[in-house]
Amino acid sequence: MPTFRTQAGLLAAVLLTLAGSAMTAPAASAAGRDRDHAALQRVLDQSVGDGGVPGAVLELRHGRTKPFFATAGVADLTTGRKRRPGEHFRIGSYTKAFTGTVVLQLAAEGELTLDDTLAKWLPGVVEEHLGADGTKISIRRLLNHTSGLPDAVPGQTPPRPEEPGKRFIYSKVNYTLAGMIVERATGSTLAAEIDRRIARPLRLTGTYLPDADDTLREPHARHYSKFDEAGRPTEVHDVTNADLSWAGAAGGMVSTTSDLHRFQQALMRGRLLSPAMQKEMFTTVPTDGADWVPNTRYGLGVYSQRLSCGVTLWGGGGYIQGSVTYVMGDRHGNHTLVSNLNGDWSDYLGTFTKLFETRFC
């Protein structure tokens, strides 16, 4: 049997080994992070290469480690000014996560239920404008895009609606109607409810839903497009000051990378919704066959996306004239990547997928 002195010597040797490991582990971890960050930077650089968008930003947060922020390209094609932290940009359809949160909060408060129909809250609206039956369309079906209502943008005539509940059809009309219900239920504007319920409690100082008279707050990147408002191809032009208020509850919001991180984290961790409404938000429907984002399932304002390595992320993306944004991370809100492009062309889905797989796979 080893003597006490021998045991003490062994213990000392073990402690020295552990101490050595403790000293070397952070360096190895830092080296790994540096490699990851360099790989993410390469993907950003590729996104603004030949034929790419003007500029890109990325902010990564993982646990308590220092956030990583990267840029590529320019914020302004005329001056060559670089992109930088703190910029405001249009977040497009990630607005739906905010709208969905407000609707679910109202449901938790008993102001409405997810089984309420359009006929109850907006009688005659879809019948008159879309030829649909509002008695068959619930608020839940609006939020998970199974209402059967077609997508629509200004300048285009939407196709006829389908039978509600049969399949996923991604449509801005669903969230436009959801925003109208919020305003009917509260007697306030959706912009005010988002500010009161989400932006102010979370201290999202750069997050807001602008109206027709609002311009992007400073600082901001210029927003560039190769399409007109109806989606028809045209030459690259500056749409920074365009009136995109028509996107409203479906895609009209403005935010920053840091604000989107704070919102995503609060949403994933259940700080904004009751447990029952959290469960509703993350109950998903398949998006297969909808010609939408591949390998996804849609909840109530957010969706999951399965990467090629089998990892599943949660969050959402947003495309609007002049800007494309993605916010994705783990289900617990501990590991999130936010990215924005200040141009609406190129293979942006490919760019974001490369970013996610570079980091999360």
Helices and strands as residue ranges (DSSP letters): H 4-47, E 55-62, E 68-73, E 89-90, G 92-94, H 95-108, H 118-121, H 125-130, G 134-136, H 139-143, H 172-186, H 190-194, I 195-199, E 224-227, E 233-238, G 245-247, H 248-251, E 254-255, H 257-268, H 275-281, E 285-286, E 296-298, E 303-306, E 312-320, E 323-329, E 335-341, H 348-360
